[in-house]
Amino acid sequence: MTDWIAEEHRYLFQNYGRQPVVIERGLGTRVWDVDGNEYLDFVGGIAVNVLGHSHPAVVRAVAEQAEQLIHTSNLFYTKPMIELARMLVEHSGLDRAFFCNSGTEAVEAAIKLARRWGRDTRAGAYEIITTQDGFHGRTLGALSATGTARYREPFEPLLPGFAIVPWNDLDAVRAATSERTVAVMVEPIQGEGGVNMPAPGYLAGLREWCTERGLLLIFDEVQTGIGRTGELFAFQHEGVRPDILVLAKGLAGGVPIGAILAREDLAAHFVKGDHGSTFGGNPLATAAALATLREVMAPGFLARARESSARLLARLRAIEDRHELVTSVRGRGMLLAIGLARECSAQVVDECRRRGLLVNNVRPDAIRLLPPLNVTDEEIDRACDILEAAIASLDAPPK
Ligand SMILES: Cc1ncc(COP(=O)(O)O)c(C=O)c1O
C-alpha cells in the first residue's frame, strides 16, 4: 500500500506543517481518510467550505459547467462571471467586481487599485496603513501588508509603502496618517492572527477617519466573508461600508476564486490593461460561486447559521467554565477560537484528531474552529464532547 505521507515528504516542498491525515473524501461536515477513518471537520478548508464538503448544489454547478465550458480567458465575455458580479454588487452595496483566483491576489488588486487612485487623485499618495497580527497573504505586496514579523522577515526587503500599527488602536492609525497615506486596510475580525475581535467602535472609527481624511477604507473579508460571521459580509454587523471589499476563500465553496468589489468612482481608475488574470472570473469558479452564494443567501440559511453559532458558543463557554486550560472564547458566527492558558494548542489538535475531530491551532495558545455554516446540532455536540475530552486530557484538575 502506498505510504502517501512518505511520498509527500519525498516529492513536495516541505513548506507546510500538515496534520498526519490523508483525506480522501468528504460529505457535509465529515471527511474520511484513505484508511476509512471518519473525522468531523471543524477546519473547513480554513474557512473555505461554507457549505461543507461536496454540497450537492456546488457539485451540480461544477459538473454542469465543466460539461459546457471550463475556460475561455478574459478576451471574451462569459455568463457566470457577469451573473456573479451582479449578485455580489446587489448584496454588497458596492458597484463593480474584479475576479482573480485567491485571497492574496485579491489583496494585490486592492493595493494596486488604491495606488492607482492615489496617483490619479491624491498627488501620488501610496501608503497603506495595516495592523499588527493582520494577515493579507503571501505574495510580496500582500506580505508587505501583513503584520506578522515571522512571515515577513525572511523575504525582506519587501514592498515599500505600508505602515503597520497596533490592532484596535485608532490613535495609532491617526498618528500614522500622512500626506502619503492612501488607504487603511484591515480584516473586520483578524483571522490568522488568532480570531481577534474589533473593539466596539473601532471599525466605525476607521470609517470616520478615512472619510474625514479622504482615505480609502479596505476591508479584507477573505476569511470573514460569505456568511462566515453570520452575515454575508462581516461589515454588515457594524453598518460600516468599505470603499474596497476583498473576498476569496468561501466565495466558490471550495473552488479557487478571489474578488474585489469597489465603488464605481474607484473602479474607473483601473483602465483597460491596468490589471488582469488569465484565470480570473473563469466559468467553472464563478459557476461554483453562484451556486454557493444562492445557498448562503437562501431564506433562513444565515439565521440558522447564527443559531448554530449560538449553540456552539454556549458549549464552548461551558467548556471554558469547567477547565482551567481554556481562558477565553472569542469570535463570531462560525469563525471562533478558544484561548489556552499555555502554548499547547498542537497537543489539543492531536488529541482531538485521535478522537475523530479536526481543528486548527491558529496560535500556539489558541484553537480555531471553522465548521461549515450548515453544521448540525448533533455535529456541534459531538465536536464539543471530543474537544472537551481532549482538553481534559491536558488540563489541570477541573475548576
Ligand atoms: C484575511 C486574509 N486575507 C488574505 C488571505 C490570503 O488568502 P489566500 O491564501 O487565498 O491567498 C488570507 C488567508 O488566510 C486571509 O485570511
The ligand as an SDF file (V2000), in Angstrom:
LIG
                    3D

 16 16  0  0  0  0  0  0  0  0999 V2000
   -7.7870   37.8250    5.7380 C   0  0  0  0  0  0  0  0  0  0  0  0
   -6.9820   37.0650    4.7270 C   0  0  0  0  0  0  0  0  0  0  0  0
   -6.5260   37.7180    3.6360 N   0  0  0  0  0  0  0  0  0  0  0  0
   -5.8260   37.0760    2.6950 C   0  0  0  0  0  0  0  0  0  0  0  0
   -5.5240   35.7330    2.8040 C   0  0  0  0  0  0  0  0  0  0  0  0
   -4.7580   35.0430    1.7180 C   0  0  0  0  0  0  0  0  0  0  0  0
   -5.6100   34.2090    1.0090 O   0  0  0  0  0  0  0  0  0  0  0  0
   -5.0230   33.0390    0.0920 P   0  0  0  0  0  0  0  0  0  0  0  0
   -4.4220   32.0220    0.9990 O   0  0  0  0  0  0  0  0  0  0  0  0
   -6.2170   32.5390   -0.6720 O   0  0  0  0  0  0  0  0  0  0  0  0
   -4.0150   33.6720   -0.8010 O   0  0  0  0  0  0  0  0  0  0  0  0
   -5.9800   35.0190    3.9170 C   0  0  0  0  0  0  0  0  0  0  0  0
   -5.6640   33.6010    4.0810 C   0  0  0  0  0  0  0  0  0  0  0  0
   -5.7500   33.0270    5.1350 O   0  0  0  0  0  0  0  0  0  0  0  0
   -6.7310   35.6960    4.9030 C   0  0  0  0  0  0  0  0  0  0  0  0
   -7.1890   35.0630    5.9920 O   0  0  0  0  0  0  0  0  0  0  0  0
  1  2  1  0
  2  3  1  0
  2 15  2  0
  3  4  2  0
  4  5  1  0
  5  6  1  0
  5 12  2  0
  6  7  1  0
  7  8  1  0
  8  9  2  0
  8 10  1  0
  8 11  1  0
 12 13  1  0
 12 15  1  0
 13 14  2  0
 15 16  1  0
M  END
$$$$
